[in-house]
Amino acid sequence: MPIIRIHTEIPGPRSREILSRRERSVPRGIYHATPVVVARASGAVVEDVDGNRFLDFAGGIGTLNVGHSSPAVVDAVRAQLDRFTHTCFSVAPYEQYVALAERLCRLTPGSFPKKALFVNSGAEAVENAVKIARHATGKPGILCFEHAFHGRTLLTLSLTSKVEPYKTGFGPMVSDVTRVPFAYCYRCPIDRVYPDCATACVDLVGQQLKNESVRSSLAAVLFEPVLGEGGFIVPPREYLNRVAEVCRAHGILVIADEIQSGFGRTGRMFACEHYGVVPDLLVTAKS
């Protein structure tokens, strides 16, 4: 029997009825990409409330590397619910939090002592990385890149490059953000050709750092090892390491945003491992 099964128009009558209710009670700002309402899912198969079945190519926007309702995940959730639902780690700690932190510290690049902090989303992880960098350095500024996407809270929206539709109508943005072109070889921002350019785009970072007011205010450089929302842009292998070296020479911390590229999506556990970059802070989310 075929996995994909369509026996009503799309959206079906039950989906249309629920979507009509959605229009009355949920703001339009929460966009949905498909006009179907999900009833159940397993693996890569999603079934809507009208009994139609589809293949899921989104995985909850990258949050379901093991698919829907994986038996191992369901068993782990059920076992945890039998123990307790929630205590808030800052009120009453529990071992699972510590064990997961230990495992992440082992998995992430670098042989130095590390610590892990768990928050609610990728955007919140980026926000906390910026807060940590600011507190550690005593400086407010963040250097980031064109085509980057770091989230849609006010600070992460300020770090995100794309204006339409994300930023329109939500200004003013957070200050102390410096943006430079990324190493986008397919559409080079300085009209050079790799590898003959010798990654001249690194000089674009260096030029910003020649400005004393910028250089003295920067706490960290924030980058995605592979741009996600910006077009799945893979920089030259030597680029990020050189950017990190330039920044560290001026006491600027290195933050790798692995929210979309982490956990095996590029063939390594973390994408920055392809470039030999060991970040000072690494943020990840989704799966």
N, C-alpha and C positions, 0 to 999 in steps of 0.2 A: 504494500500500500504506500503511495507517495506521501512524503512528510508534509509537503505544502498542500493545503486543502482550502479552496475558496468556494463556498457555496452560497454566499450572499453578495450583494453589491458592497463595495467598500467606501465609506463605513456602512456597516450593517445597521438594522433598525435599533438594536439594543445599544450599540455604540453611539448612534446619533442621539438617542434619548439621554444618555449619560453626559455626552458632550454638550447638549443643550443645558443641562443642569450646571455643568462646569462654567458655561458662559455667565450664568447668573450669580455664581458664588466664588469663582476663582479669577483673580486679575489676569488680564491678557499678557502681562509681562512675563508670566511663566509660560514660555512657548512650548508647544509640543510638535514634533516633527511628523508624526503619523496620525491619521484620523481614526485610530482603532483603540479600543479600551481593553486592556489585558485582563484576562480572567485567571490564567495559570500559565506556567512555563516550565520546561525541563530541558537541560542542556542548552542547545541552540534553537530550540523550537518554542515559539510563543503562540498561545491560543487566545483569541479574543472572546468577548462576551457573547458573540454571535456564533461561536464554534469554528471560525476560520483559523487556519494555522499558517504561520509564517516562519521563515528563518530570520533569526536575530543577528544582524551584523553590527549592532551598536554595543551590546553587552553593558547596558546602563552607562554608556559613555565611558567604557574602559574599566568598569568596576567589577566585572564578572569574568575574570580570566578562566575560571573553571566552569563557567556556564551557570545556568539557572538551577537552583535546587539540587546542587551537588550533594549526594548522600553523605559524604564525609563532612561537608559544611553543616548540613542539616543536623547530623548526629552531634557535632560539636556544639551547635547552638542549643539543641535540646538538653544536652548534658549540663551546659552552663545554666540554663533556665531552671533546671532541677536543683542547682546549688543556690543561686541567688540571681536576681535580675540586675540590681544596681545598688552600689553603696556610695559612689563618688570616691575616687581614689584619694582625693585630698581630705576626705573625711575619715574613711576607713579603708586603708590600702589592702590589696589582695595580690597573691603570688603571680597570677596570670599576667598582670601588667608588667611586673618585673621580668618575668621570663621572656615576654615578647620584646621588651626593651633590650635585654641581653642578646637575643637572637639578631635583632636589627643591627646592633652595634658590631656583631661579628660579620654580618653580610656586607655592610657598607664599606667603601674604600678607605684605606688608611690603617696603619698599625698602632696609632696613638690611642690613648684612653678616650672613649666616646660615651655620650649619653643620649637617650632618646626621650622625646616628649610627644605625647599623643594629644591631638586636638580633634576638632569636629569635621574639618574639610581641608582641601588643598589650599583654598584661599586663606583660611585661618593659619595654616602651616607657614605660608609665605609671610603673612603679617607677623607671626612670631619670630621668624628668622630675621626679618628687618628689625624688630624690637631688640632681639639679642645682639645683632651687629651694632646697632646704635648704642646700646648700653655698654658693650665691650670696648668700643672705640671712642665713645664720647662725641661722635660725629653724627649728623643727621642724614647725609646725602646717600643716594643709591644710584649706581650706574647700571642702566639696562639697555635693551636693544630694540631696534625696529623689528616689526613682525612678531614680537613676543606676545604671549598670552600668559598672564599670571593670576587671573581671577576677576571677580566682579564686585568685590567689596570696594569701598572708596579708595583705600591705599592700593590694593592690587589692581583696581581699574586704572589708577594713575600710572602703574607700572606696565599695564597692558598697552600695546601699541595701537591697535585698531580702533578708530574713532567710531565709525558707523558699523553696527548699531549700538555698540557697547557704551560709548561715552556721551552720545548725543543727549543733551538735556540734563546731564548730571554734574556739570561743573559748578564751581571751580574744582580742579583736581588738587591732590596733595602736592605741596611744593618739595623742593630738594630732590627732584628726580632729573637725572641727566640721561639722555637717550642718544645712542650712536648707531650707525648702520651695522647690520650683522653680516657675516661672511656668507653671502648669497651668490654662489658662483654662477648659477644659471642666469641671474639678472644682477650682475655685479654692480654695486652702488658707485664704484669708481671706474667703471669701464675697463677693467683689466681682465687678463685671461690666466686662469690657474693651469699649471703651477708656475708659469713665468712671473706671476705677480709677487711670488715669495710671500704670500699672504700680507700684502700691503695694507689690507683692511685693519690689521692690528695697529697700524699707525694712526687710524682714526680714533682709537682709544687713547693712544699716546698724546695726540693733539689736544684732547680734552684735558688730559692731566698736566699739560703745560700751563694751563690756566690756574694760577695759584689759588684763587678763590674756590674753584671747583675741586682741585686736588686736596686742599686742606679740609674740605667739608665732607668728603666721601667716606662712608663707613664700609660699603661693600659693593661688589659687582655681582649682579644677579643674572643668570643665563639659563636657558633651556639647552641641554646638550644637543638635542634635535628639536627644532621648532615644530610644534604640533599645530595649533590653530592657525599659525602663520603660513602654513603650506607644506609641512613635513620637509623642512629644509635641513640638510645635513652639511655642516661646515667642513672645511678641509681638516684632515686629521691633526695637523699641528697647530691649528688656529687657537683653540680654547686654552691649550697649555701656555701658549705665548701671551695671550690676554691675561691669564692668571699670574704669570711671572711679572708682567708689567705692573699689574695692580699690587701685588704683594711687595714689590720694591718700594711702594709708597705707603705701606701699612694698610692697604685696603683688603678687607676680607673677601673670600670667594664663596658665593652661595650657588649651588646647583639646584635648579628646579626640575626634579625628576618625576613630577606628578603625572605627566603623560608618557614619559620615556622609560620609567623605571620598571623593575620587576620583570625583566626578560624580554621586553618588547623589541629591543634592538639586537638581541643575541647575547648580550651580557646582562648580569643582574641589574646593573645600572649603566646608563649610556655613557656617563663620564669616564667609565673604565676604558672605553675605546680610545680615548684621547690622552690617557695617562694623567688625568686631572684628579687630584685628591682635594675635594672642597673642604672649607672650614665648616660649612653648614650644608646639609643636604635635606631637601624637603620632598616628601613623596605622599601620595594619596591614592585614591581609587583602589585597584587591586593590590 
